[in-house]
Amino acid sequence: MTEKTDVAVIGASPAGLMAARYAVLGGADVVIYEKKEEIGVPCHPANSVYRGMMSANGEKIDRSYVRHCIDGMKLVSPAGRTITVETPGYALDKEKFDKFYAEKAEKAGVRIECGYDVCNLSSYFGENVLNVKKTTAAPDEAPQKVKADIVIIADGIFSQTAVSAGLRTMKHPEDVAWGTELEIEAPGIGEEKFAEYYVGSHAPGWKSTYLPMGKDRAAVGVYVRRHGKDISGFLDPWVDRICEMKDIDRSEMKIVSAKSGGDPIITIPDQICKSGIMVVGGAAGQSGIGYAMQAGKIAGETAAQAVSKGDFSKRMLSQYVYKWKDALWTEHIFGRIGLEALRKMDDEEIDELFEVFEDEDVSSKIHGNTFGQGLSVMALMMKKKPSAILKAGALFRNR
C-alpha cells in the first residue's frame, strides 16, 4: 500500500520541525520521518541561542528548556584581549528544546513518525516517492512507499538524501567545522553570566568555547576547519586551558557527556531547491539554531502556498530561496568573509585587530542589519586604528 501526503519532511531537526509546523498551519497535510527512535536523543552539540535570533522567527523563549540565562558573549583573542557583546542568551537543554518544538508541531497537526529511515527518494513525472523503513525492520523487509507533492530535506549535515536528489547544497563543503562539546562538572563552573568564544591558532578556522550552564555545569568545546573530523588534538589542550583559567583541578573535573558534530558555519548554501524539493538547516549549509529555524519557517510557508496552488515547480518553490536570501544571505556572506580572514591571520595580527574593539561598548555602536553592522565595524576600525584594515585584508592571502 502506498501512502500519500502533501508534504513529507525528512528529519525532525529544529529546521525540519519549523518547516513542518508552518506548512501544516498553511493548510497542508504534513508528515515527518525521523531516523531517531526518540526526538532529541542523542542531540546535536549545538546548545545555545540568543534572544535576537529567536525573535526573528517570532518565537518566544520557553523556560522549560532553558538551563541558564546569560547576559551575552565575550570574544577573546589569543593574548586575552576581550570584546564584550551584551545580548541576552540561553544555555539549552537541547533534548528538551527539540521535544518542545516537536510537541508544537504535533499540536498544529503534524504527524511525526520516529524510527523511520528514508532509504531512497526518487522523483518522476512531477511526483516524489520515498521508500521508508523502520530502523528495527529485518534487512529483507520491503520498505513502505510514500508519495509526496513536496519533500523538505532537513536531516542534518550528513544528509545523503540531498545528494541522491542531485543537489549540491553547499558551495564550500570543505569548510565544515568539525567539533566536540563536552559537558563538564566542577564546583561553580556554570555560574558565570557570559559565554566565551576564543579564536586563534589553538582552534584553526573557528573557535573554542565556554558556556556556563548553571551551578556546577558548563559546556566546553572546540570547532576546527580544514583539519579533518578528529579534533582530539585540539580538544585536550583546550580542556587543560579551561581548567587553568577557571582555577579548576582537572582531577576533580568530571566529564558528564561528549557530543560531536559538524558546523556548516561558512559553507554558504548553494542548490537548496528544485522541483518538488527544498533543503533546510544543516543539510543546506544553514548554520545556527535560530537561523536554521528561520529557513525552515520560510520553507514551510512556501510549501503551504505551493500546495494551495497545486504548483510544485522549481519556479514556485524558488520563493523559498528568494525569501531566505533576502533575510539571511548577507549574514552568511559576512560570516564567511570574517572567518576566512581570521583563519589566515597570525595570532599577533588577531590580537592587534581585537585591540581596535577592546574596551569599546560594541553593543551600542553596531546597529542595523548585517550589512549595516559590517559597515559600522569598518568605520570603527578606521576611526580608532586605520592600520587594522590591513589586517582584515588577510582574506586575500593564499593560505
Summary of the structure (lengths in Angstrom):
residues: 399
radius of gyration: 21.8
end to end distance: 55.4
largest distance: 69.4
contacts: 1382
relative contact order: 0.17
helix: 39%
strand: 30%
